[in-house]
């Protein structure tokens, strides 16, 4: 956390984070365009933010895109804000955004974490039903992990695997995995307390996709999760980000994955 607070202490670096918060996934050129700083100065500030894991980068062809990384901020919130207080803080933040007329854009979720494991074992944890059940809250995922194949979901042992429309998009063992994400289901209405009208609006959201990028990091592994393709103002984005009541989202799920691989035990039930 010392590196995080040192990175946040500089107003220029906070301006860079504000720029990414307004529009995630920018190139160095795009970040420079909105700031009264030289390209070299922006690069140096980005290096500090990357060292603190506040910014993570993703290659798209020849471009290097910069994204906010939620992991360090989430760790700070977990340390000083209880789950109950966090929900109140989120309500106030949502109210402020509504009153100030913040622009609605198609959001992207990016999260980077480091796990003391091997790429092969991490791949198994992402693709094998016996593994996924231990940190997905009892859910098992099953597929042959070939491009175009379905990714089936089993809610509990002994139940039928369901096809929720998820399809494998990329499968490069031990390096990269991507698949389309399911939409909301009728059972989500009861879970989140939605009316029939609210559920109908959620069902109209376009289908998103999740990508797992696996990179060796010394004797450990760097895992970057990129979830994008949402509708503007997407409720699914809020759910996978852990911003809906009763949903820990990717931050909680990835913490469970890391704990399982490093200790052999899943996180305790909340």
NUSE-537335 format. One record per residue: residue in one letter; chain; x, y, z of N, C-alpha, C, O in turn. Coordinates in steps of 0.2 Angstrom, whole numbers. Example, Ala and Ser with C-alpha at 12.3 -4.5 7.8 and 13.67 -1.06 7.14 Angstrom:
<recs>
rest_kette_n.u_n.v_n.w_ca.u_ca.v_ca.w_c.u_c.v_c.w_o.u_o.v_o.w
A_A_66_-28_39_62_-22_39_66_-16_39_71_-17_42
S_A_64_-11_35_68_-5_36_64_0_39_67_6_40
</recs>
This chain:
<recs>
rest_kette_n.u_n.v_n.w_ca.u_ca.v_ca.w_c.u_c.v_c.w_o.u_o.v_o.w
X_A_4_-6_0_0_0_0_4_6_0_2_12_-2
X_A_10_6_2_15_12_2_16_14_-5_15_20_-6
X_A_17_10_-9_18_12_-16_12_15_-19_12_19_-23
X_A_6_12_-17_0_15_-20_-1_22_-17_-3_27_-21
X_A_0_24_-11_-1_30_-8_4_35_-11_3_41_-12
X_A_10_33_-12_15_37_-15_13_39_-22_14_45_-24
X_A_11_34_-26_8_36_-33_3_41_-33_2_45_-37
X_A_-2_40_-28_-8_44_-28_-6_51_-25_-10_56_-26
X_A_0_52_-22_2_59_-19_3_64_-24_3_70_-22
X_A_5_62_-30_6_67_-35_0_69_-39_-3_65_-42
X_A_-1_76_-40_-7_78_-43_-7_76_-51_-13_75_-53
X_A_-1_76_-54_-1_74_-61_-3_67_-62_-7_65_-67
X_A_-1_62_-57_-3_55_-58_-11_55_-57_-14_50_-60
X_A_-13_59_-52_-20_58_-51_-24_61_-57_-30_58_-58
X_A_-22_65_-60_-25_68_-67_-25_62_-72_-30_61_-76
X_A_-19_58_-72_-19_53_-77_-25_47_-75_-28_45_-79
X_A_-25_46_-69_-30_41_-66_-37_44_-68_-42_40_-70
X_A_-38_50_-67_-45_53_-68_-46_53_-76_-52_51_-78
X_A_-41_54_-80_-42_53_-87_-44_46_-89_-49_45_-93
X_A_-41_41_-86_-43_34_-87_-50_32_-84_-53_28_-87
X_A_-51_35_-78_-58_34_-75_-63_37_-80_-69_34_-80
X_A_-62_42_-83_-67_45_-88_-67_41_-94_-73_40_-97
X_A_-62_38_-97_-62_34_-103_-56_29_-102_-50_31_-103
X_A_-58_23_-100_-53_18_-99_-50_15_-106_-53_15_-111
X_A_-44_12_-106_-41_9_-112_-38_14_-116_-39_14_-122
X_A_-34_19_-114_-31_24_-119_-24_23_-120_-20_20_-116
X_A_-22_25_-126_-15_24_-128_-11_30_-125_-14_35_-122
X_A_-4_30_-125_0_35_-122_-1_42_-126_-2_47_-123
X_A_-2_41_-133_-4_47_-136_-10_51_-134_-11_57_-133
X_A_-15_47_-133_-22_49_-131_-21_52_-124_-24_57_-123
X_A_-17_49_-119_-17_52_-113_-13_59_-113_-14_63_-109
X_A_-8_59_-117_-4_65_-118_-8_71_-121_-7_77_-119
X_A_-13_69_-125_-17_75_-128_-21_79_-124_-22_85_-125
X_A_-23_76_-118_-27_80_-113_-24_83_-108_-27_86_-103
X_A_-17_82_-108_-13_85_-102_-8_89_-104_-5_88_-109
X_A_-6_94_-100_-1_99_-101_6_96_-99_9_99_-95
X_A_8_90_-102_14_87_-100_17_84_-106_14_83_-111
X_A_24_84_-106_28_81_-111_26_73_-111_24_70_-106
X_A_27_70_-117_26_63_-118_31_59_-113_29_54_-110
X_A_37_62_-112_42_58_-107_39_59_-100_40_54_-97
X_A_37_65_-98_34_65_-92_28_61_-90_28_57_-85
X_A_24_60_-95_18_56_-95_20_48_-94_18_45_-90
X_A_25_47_-98_28_40_-98_31_38_-91_30_33_-88
X_A_34_43_-88_37_42_-81_32_41_-76_32_37_-72
X_A_27_45_-76_21_45_-71_17_38_-72_15_35_-67
X_A_16_36_-78_13_30_-80_17_24_-77_14_19_-74
X_A_24_24_-77_28_19_-75_27_18_-67_27_13_-64
X_A_26_24_-64_25_24_-56_18_21_-55_18_17_-50
X_A_13_23_-59_7_20_-58_7_12_-59_3_9_-56
X_A_10_10_-64_11_3_-66_14_-1_-60_12_-6_-58
X_A_20_2_-58_23_-1_-52_19_-2_-46_20_-7_-42
X_A_14_3_-45_10_2_-39_3_-2_-41_-1_-3_-37
X_A_3_-5_-47_-2_-9_-50_-9_-5_-50_-14_-8_-51
X_A_-9_2_-50_-14_6_-51_-16_6_-59_-22_8_-60
X_A_-12_5_-63_-13_5_-70_-10_-1_-73_-5_-4_-71
X_A_-14_-5_-77_-11_-11_-81_-12_-10_-88_-16_-6_-90
X_A_-8_-13_-92_-8_-12_-99_-9_-18_-103_-8_-24_-101
X_A_-13_-17_-109_-15_-23_-113_-13_-21_-120_-14_-16_-122
X_A_-10_-26_-123_-8_-25_-130_-14_-27_-135_-17_-32_-134
X_A_-15_-22_-140_-20_-23_-145_-17_-22_-151_-17_-16_-153
X_A_-14_-27_-155_-10_-26_-161_-4_-22_-159_0_-24_-155
X_A_-3_-16_-163_3_-12_-161_2_-7_-156_7_-4_-153
X_A_-4_-7_-153_-6_-2_-148_-5_-5_-141_-6_-11_-140
X_A_-3_0_-136_-3_-2_-129_-8_2_-126_-7_8_-125
X_A_-13_-1_-123_-19_2_-120_-18_2_-112_-16_-3_-110
X_A_-19_8_-109_-18_8_-102_-25_8_-99_-30_11_-101
X_A_-26_4_-93_-32_3_-90_-31_4_-82_-26_3_-80
X_A_-36_7_-79_-36_7_-72_-36_0_-69_-40_-4_-72
X_A_-33_-2_-64_-33_-8_-61_-36_-8_-54_-34_-4_-50
X_A_-42_-11_-53_-46_-10_-47_-43_-14_-41_-45_-12_-35
X_A_-38_-18_-42_-36_-22_-36_-33_-18_-31_-35_-19_-25
X_A_-28_-14_-32_-26_-10_-26_-31_-6_-22_-31_-5_-16
X_A_-35_-2_-26_-40_2_-23_-45_-3_-19_-48_-1_-14
X_A_-47_-9_-22_-51_-13_-18_-48_-15_-12_-51_-16_-7
X_A_-41_-16_-12_-38_-18_-6_-38_-13_0_-39_-14_6
X_A_-38_-7_-3_-38_-1_2_-45_-1_5_-46_0_11
X_A_-50_-1_1_-57_-1_3_-58_-7_8_-62_-6_13
X_A_-56_-13_7_-57_-18_11_-54_-17_18_-56_-19_23
X_A_-48_-13_18_-45_-12_24_-48_-7_29_-48_-8_35
X_A_-51_-2_26_-54_3_30_-62_4_29_-65_8_33
X_A_-65_1_25_-72_2_24_-76_-5_25_-74_-10_21
X_A_-80_-6_29_-84_-12_30_-88_-13_25_-90_-8_21
X_A_-91_-19_24_-95_-20_18_-102_-16_19_-104_-14_13
X_A_-104_-15_25_-110_-11_25_-109_-4_24_-113_-1_20
X_A_-103_-1_26_-101_6_24_-100_7_17_-102_12_14
X_A_-97_2_14_-96_2_7_-102_3_3_-102_7_-2
X_A_-107_-1_5_-114_0_1_-116_7_2_-119_10_-3
X_A_-116_10_8_-118_17_8_-114_22_4_-117_26_1
X_A_-108_21_4_-103_25_0_-105_25_-7_-105_30_-11
X_A_-106_18_-10_-108_18_-17_-115_21_-18_-115_24_-24
X_A_-120_21_-14_-126_24_-15_-125_32_-16_-127_35_-20
X_A_-120_35_-11_-119_42_-12_-115_43_-18_-117_49_-21
X_A_-111_39_-20_-107_40_-27_-112_40_-33_-111_44_-37
X_A_-116_35_-32_-121_35_-38_-126_41_-38_-127_43_-43
X_A_-128_43_-32_-132_49_-32_-128_55_-35_-131_59_-38
X_A_-122_56_-33_-118_62_-35_-117_61_-43_-118_66_-46
X_A_-116_55_-46_-115_55_-53_-122_56_-56_-122_60_-62
X_A_-127_54_-53_-134_56_-57_-135_63_-56_-137_66_-61
X_A_-134_67_-51_-135_74_-50_-131_78_-54_-133_83_-57
X_A_-124_76_-55_-120_80_-59_-120_78_-67_-117_81_-71
X_A_-124_73_-68_-125_72_-75_-119_69_-79_-117_70_-84
X_A_-116_64_-75_-110_61_-78_-111_57_-84_-117_54_-84
X_A_-107_58_-89_-109_55_-96_-109_47_-95_-105_44_-92
X_A_-113_44_-98_-114_37_-98_-110_34_-104_-112_36_-110
X_A_-105_29_-103_-102_27_-109_-101_19_-108_-103_17_-102
X_A_-99_15_-113_-99_8_-112_-93_7_-108_-87_8_-110
X_A_-93_4_-102_-88_3_-97_-84_-3_-99_-86_-8_-103
X_A_-78_-4_-96_-73_-9_-96_-71_-11_-89_-69_-6_-86
X_A_-70_-17_-88_-67_-19_-81_-61_-23_-83_-60_-27_-87
X_A_-55_-20_-79_-49_-23_-80_-46_-24_-73_-46_-20_-69
X_A_-43_-30_-72_-41_-32_-65_-35_-36_-66_-35_-41_-69
X_A_-29_-34_-62_-23_-38_-63_-21_-40_-56_-21_-37_-51
X_A_-19_-47_-55_-17_-49_-49_-11_-54_-50_-10_-56_-56
X_A_-7_-56_-45_-1_-60_-46_-2_-66_-41_-4_-65_-35
X_A_-1_-72_-44_-3_-78_-40_3_-83_-40_7_-83_-45
X_A_5_-85_-34_11_-90_-34_9_-97_-36_7_-101_-32
X_A_9_-98_-43_7_-104_-46_10_-104_-53_14_-100_-54
X_A_9_-109_-56_12_-110_-63_6_-108_-68_0_-109_-67
X_A_8_-107_-75_3_-106_-80_-2_-112_-81_-8_-111_-82
X_A_1_-118_-80_-2_-124_-82_-8_-125_-76_-13_-127_-78
X_A_-6_-124_-70_-11_-125_-64_-16_-119_-65_-22_-121_-63
X_A_-14_-113_-66_-19_-108_-67_-24_-109_-73_-30_-108_-72
X_A_-22_-112_-78_-26_-114_-84_-31_-119_-81_-37_-119_-83
X_A_-28_-124_-78_-33_-129_-75_-38_-126_-71_-44_-128_-71
X_A_-36_-121_-66_-41_-118_-62_-46_-114_-66_-52_-114_-63
X_A_-45_-112_-72_-50_-108_-75_-54_-113_-80_-60_-111_-82
X_A_-52_-119_-81_-56_-123_-86_-58_-130_-83_-63_-133_-87
X_A_-56_-132_-78_-58_-138_-75_-64_-138_-70_-64_-134_-65
X_A_-70_-141_-71_-76_-141_-67_-74_-142_-59_-77_-138_-55
X_A_-70_-147_-58_-68_-148_-51_-65_-142_-47_-66_-141_-41
X_A_-61_-138_-51_-57_-132_-49_-62_-127_-48_-63_-123_-43
X_A_-66_-125_-54_-70_-119_-54_-76_-119_-48_-77_-114_-45
X_A_-78_-125_-47_-83_-126_-41_-81_-123_-35_-85_-121_-30
X_A_-74_-124_-33_-71_-122_-27_-71_-115_-26_-70_-113_-20
X_A_-71_-111_-31_-70_-104_-30_-76_-100_-33_-76_-93_-33
X_A_-80_-103_-37_-86_-100_-41_-92_-100_-36_-98_-99_-39
X_A_-91_-101_-30_-97_-102_-26_-102_-108_-27_-108_-108_-27
X_A_-98_-113_-29_-102_-120_-31_-103_-121_-38_-106_-126_-40
X_A_-102_-116_-42_-104_-117_-49_-98_-120_-53_-92_-119_-51
X_A_-100_-125_-57_-95_-128_-61_-95_-126_-69_-101_-126_-71
X_A_-90_-125_-72_-90_-123_-79_-87_-129_-83_-82_-132_-81
X_A_-90_-131_-89_-88_-137_-92_-88_-135_-100_-93_-132_-102
X_A_-82_-136_-103_-82_-135_-110_-76_-140_-113_-72_-142_-109
X_A_-76_-141_-120_-70_-144_-122_-65_-138_-124_-59_-140_-126
X_A_-66_-132_-123_-62_-126_-124_-59_-126_-131_-53_-124_-132
X_A_-63_-127_-136_-62_-126_-143_-66_-120_-145_-71_-119_-143
X_A_-63_-116_-149_-66_-110_-152_-73_-111_-155_-74_-116_-159
X_A_-78_-108_-152_-85_-109_-154_-89_-114_-150_-95_-114_-151
X_A_-86_-118_-146_-89_-122_-141_-93_-119_-136_-91_-113_-134
X_A_-98_-122_-133_-102_-119_-127_-98_-119_-121_-94_-124_-120
X_A_-99_-115_-116_-96_-115_-110_-102_-116_-105_-106_-111_-104
X_A_-103_-122_-103_-109_-124_-99_-108_-123_-92_-103_-123_-89
X_A_-114_-122_-88_-114_-120_-81_-118_-125_-77_-124_-126_-79
X_A_-115_-128_-72_-119_-132_-67_-120_-128_-61_-114_-127_-58
X_A_-126_-127_-58_-127_-124_-52_-125_-127_-46_-123_-124_-41
X_A_-126_-134_-46_-124_-138_-40_-122_-145_-42_-125_-147_-48
X_A_-119_-149_-38_-117_-156_-40_-123_-160_-42_-128_-159_-38
X_A_-123_-164_-47_-129_-168_-49_-134_-165_-53_-138_-168_-56
X_A_-134_-158_-54_-139_-155_-58_-136_-155_-65_-131_-156_-67
X_A_-141_-153_-70_-139_-153_-77_-135_-147_-78_-136_-142_-75
X_A_-130_-148_-83_-126_-142_-85_-131_-138_-90_-134_-141_-94
X_A_-131_-131_-89_-135_-127_-93_-131_-123_-98_-126_-121_-97
X_A_-134_-122_-104_-131_-118_-109_-134_-111_-109_-140_-110_-111
X_A_-130_-106_-106_-133_-99_-106_-130_-95_-111_-131_-89_-111
X_A_-128_-98_-117_-126_-94_-122_-119_-92_-122_-117_-88_-127
X_A_-115_-95_-118_-108_-93_-117_-104_-97_-123_-105_-103_-123
X_A_-100_-94_-126_-96_-97_-132_-88_-96_-131_-87_-90_-130
X_A_-84_-101_-132_-77_-100_-132_-75_-95_-138_-77_-97_-144
X_A_-71_-90_-137_-69_-85_-142_-62_-86_-144_-60_-86_-149
X_A_-58_-87_-138_-50_-88_-139_-48_-93_-134_-51_-93_-128
X_A_-44_-98_-136_-42_-103_-131_-34_-105_-133_-33_-109_-138
X_A_-30_-102_-130_-23_-103_-131_-20_-105_-124_-18_-101_-120
X_A_-20_-112_-123_-18_-115_-117_-12_-112_-114_-7_-110_-117
X_A_-13_-110_-107_-8_-107_-103_-6_-100_-104_-1_-97_-102
X_A_-10_-97_-109_-8_-90_-111_-14_-85_-111_-14_-80_-108
X_A_-20_-88_-115_-25_-83_-116_-32_-87_-117_-32_-92_-120
X_A_-37_-85_-113_-43_-88_-114_-49_-83_-114_-48_-78_-110
X_A_-53_-83_-118_-59_-78_-119_-65_-82_-121_-65_-86_-125
X_A_-71_-80_-118_-77_-82_-119_-83_-77_-118_-82_-73_-114
X_A_-88_-78_-122_-94_-73_-121_-97_-74_-115_-97_-80_-112
X_A_-100_-69_-112_-103_-70_-105_-110_-70_-105_-113_-68_-110
X_A_-113_-74_-100_-120_-75_-100_-124_-68_-99_-121_-64_-96
X_A_-130_-68_-101_-134_-63_-99_-138_-64_-92_-137_-69_-89
X_A_-141_-59_-89_-145_-60_-83_-150_-66_-84_-153_-67_-90
X_A_-152_-70_-79_-157_-75_-79_-163_-73_-75_-162_-69_-70
X_A_-168_-76_-75_-174_-74_-71_-173_-75_-64_-175_-71_-60
X_A_-168_-80_-62_-167_-80_-54_-163_-74_-52_-163_-73_-45
X_A_-160_-70_-56_-157_-64_-53_-162_-59_-51_-160_-55_-46
X_A_-168_-59_-53_-173_-54_-51_-174_-55_-44_-174_-50_-40
X_A_-175_-61_-41_-176_-63_-34_-170_-61_-30_-170_-58_-25
X_A_-164_-63_-33_-158_-62_-29_-157_-54_-28_-154_-53_-22
X_A_-158_-50_-33_-156_-43_-32_-162_-39_-31_-162_-33_-30
X_A_-168_-42_-30_-174_-38_-29_-177_-34_-34_-179_-28_-33
X_A_-176_-36_-40_-179_-32_-46_-186_-33_-47_-189_-39_-46
X_A_-189_-28_-50_-196_-29_-52_-196_-32_-59_-191_-33_-62
X_A_-202_-34_-62_-202_-37_-69_-200_-32_-74_-196_-34_-79
X_A_-201_-26_-73_-199_-21_-78_-191_-20_-77_-188_-19_-83
X_A_-188_-20_-71_-181_-20_-71_-178_-26_-74_-172_-25_-77
X_A_-180_-32_-73_-177_-38_-76_-178_-37_-83_-173_-39_-87
X_A_-183_-35_-86_-184_-34_-93_-179_-29_-96_-176_-31_-102
X_A_-177_-24_-93_-172_-19_-95_-165_-23_-95_-161_-22_-99
X_A_-164_-27_-90_-157_-30_-89_-157_-35_-95_-151_-36_-97
X_A_-162_-39_-96_-162_-44_-102_-160_-41_-108_-158_-44_-113
X_A_-161_-34_-109_-160_-31_-115_-153_-29_-116_-151_-26_-122
X_A_-149_-30_-111_-142_-28_-112_-138_-32_-117_-140_-38_-117
X_A_-133_-30_-121_-130_-34_-125_-125_-38_-121_-123_-37_-116
X_A_-123_-44_-125_-119_-49_-122_-112_-46_-121_-109_-44_-126
X_A_-108_-47_-116_-101_-45_-115_-97_-51_-116_-99_-57_-117
X_A_-90_-50_-115_-85_-55_-115_-80_-54_-110_-79_-49_-108
X_A_-77_-60_-107_-72_-60_-103_-66_-63_-106_-66_-68_-109
X_A_-60_-60_-104_-53_-62_-107_-48_-63_-101_-48_-59_-97
X_A_-45_-69_-101_-40_-70_-96_-33_-70_-99_-32_-74_-104
X_A_-29_-66_-97_-22_-66_-100_-17_-68_-95_-17_-65_-89
X_A_-13_-73_-96_-9_-77_-92_-1_-75_-94_0_-77_-100
X_A_3_-73_-89_10_-71_-91_14_-74_-85_12_-72_-79
X_A_20_-77_-87_24_-79_-81_27_-72_-78_28_-67_-82
X_A_28_-72_-72_31_-67_-68_36_-69_-63_34_-70_-57
X_A_42_-71_-65_47_-74_-61_44_-81_-60_43_-85_-65
X_A_44_-83_-53_41_-90_-52_34_-90_-51_31_-95_-50
X_A_31_-84_-52_24_-83_-51_20_-82_-58_24_-83_-63
X_A_14_-80_-58_10_-79_-64_6_-72_-63_4_-71_-58
X_A_6_-68_-68_2_-62_-68_-4_-64_-72_-4_-65_-78
X_A_-10_-63_-69_-16_-64_-72_-20_-57_-73_-21_-54_-68
X_A_-22_-56_-79_-26_-50_-81_-32_-52_-83_-33_-56_-88
X_A_-38_-50_-80_-44_-51_-82_-47_-45_-85_-47_-39_-82
X_A_-50_-45_-92_-52_-40_-95_-60_-42_-97_-61_-47_-101
X_A_-64_-38_-94_-71_-39_-96_-74_-33_-99_-74_-28_-96
X_A_-76_-34_-106_-79_-28_-109_-84_-30_-114_-87_-36_-113
X_A_-86_-25_-118_-92_-27_-123_-99_-25_-120_-104_-27_-122
X_A_-99_-21_-114_-105_-20_-111_-109_-15_-114_-107_-11_-118
X_A_-116_-14_-113_-120_-9_-115_-118_-3_-111_-116_-4_-105
X_A_-119_3_-113_-118_9_-109_-122_9_-103_-128_7_-103
X_A_-120_11_-97_-123_10_-91_-125_3_-89_-130_3_-85
X_A_-122_-2_-91_-123_-9_-90_-124_-11_-82_-119_-9_-78
X_A_-129_-14_-81_-130_-17_-74_-126_-23_-73_-124_-24_-68
X_A_-125_-27_-79_-120_-32_-78_-113_-30_-76_-110_-33_-73
X_A_-111_-24_-79_-104_-22_-77_-104_-20_-70_-99_-22_-66
X_A_-109_-17_-67_-110_-16_-60_-109_-23_-56_-106_-23_-51
X_A_-113_-28_-58_-113_-34_-55_-106_-38_-55_-103_-40_-50
X_A_-102_-38_-61_-96_-41_-61_-90_-37_-57_-85_-40_-56
X_A_-92_-30_-57_-87_-26_-53_-88_-26_-45_-84_-24_-42
X_A_-93_-30_-43_-95_-30_-36_-98_-24_-33_-98_-23_-27
X_A_-102_-21_-38_-105_-15_-36_-113_-16_-34_-116_-11_-32
X_A_-115_-22_-35_-122_-23_-33_-123_-26_-27_-118_-30_-25
X_A_-128_-25_-23_-128_-28_-16_-129_-35_-17_-133_-38_-21
X_A_-125_-39_-13_-125_-46_-14_-121_-49_-19_-121_-55_-20
X_A_-117_-45_-22_-112_-48_-28_-105_-45_-26_-104_-39_-26
X_A_-101_-50_-25_-94_-49_-24_-90_-48_-31_-85_-44_-31
X_A_-93_-50_-36_-90_-49_-43_-83_-52_-44_-81_-56_-40
X_A_-80_-50_-49_-73_-52_-50_-68_-51_-45_-64_-56_-43
X_A_-68_-46_-41_-63_-45_-36_-64_-50_-31_-59_-53_-29
X_A_-70_-52_-28_-70_-58_-24_-69_-64_-27_-65_-69_-23
X_A_-71_-66_-33_-70_-72_-36_-62_-73_-37_-60_-79_-36
X_A_-59_-68_-39_-52_-69_-41_-48_-69_-34_-42_-72_-34
X_A_-50_-66_-29_-47_-67_-22_-48_-74_-20_-43_-77_-17
X_A_-53_-77_-22_-54_-84_-20_-50_-89_-24_-47_-94_-22
X_A_-49_-87_-31_-45_-91_-35_-38_-91_-33_-34_-96_-32
X_A_-35_-85_-31_-28_-84_-29_-27_-88_-22_-22_-91_-21
X_A_-32_-87_-17_-32_-91_-11_-31_-98_-12_-27_-102_-9
X_A_-36_-101_-16_-36_-108_-18_-29_-111_-20_-27_-116_-18
X_A_-27_-107_-25_-21_-110_-28_-15_-109_-24_-10_-113_-24
X_A_-15_-104_-19_-9_-103_-15_-9_-107_-8_-4_-108_-5
X_A_-15_-108_-6_-16_-112_0_-19_-119_0_-19_-123_5
X_A_-22_-120_-6_-26_-126_-6_-33_-126_-3_-37_-131_-3
X_A_-35_-120_0_-41_-119_3_-45_-113_0_-42_-108_-2
X_A_-52_-114_-1_-55_-108_-4_-57_-103_1_-56_-105_7
X_A_-59_-97_-1_-60_-92_4_-66_-94_8_-71_-98_5
X_A_-67_-93_15_-73_-94_18_-79_-91_16_-78_-85_13
X_A_-85_-94_16_-91_-91_14_-92_-84_18_-91_-84_24
X_A_-94_-79_14_-96_-73_18_-102_-73_22_-104_-69_25
</recs>
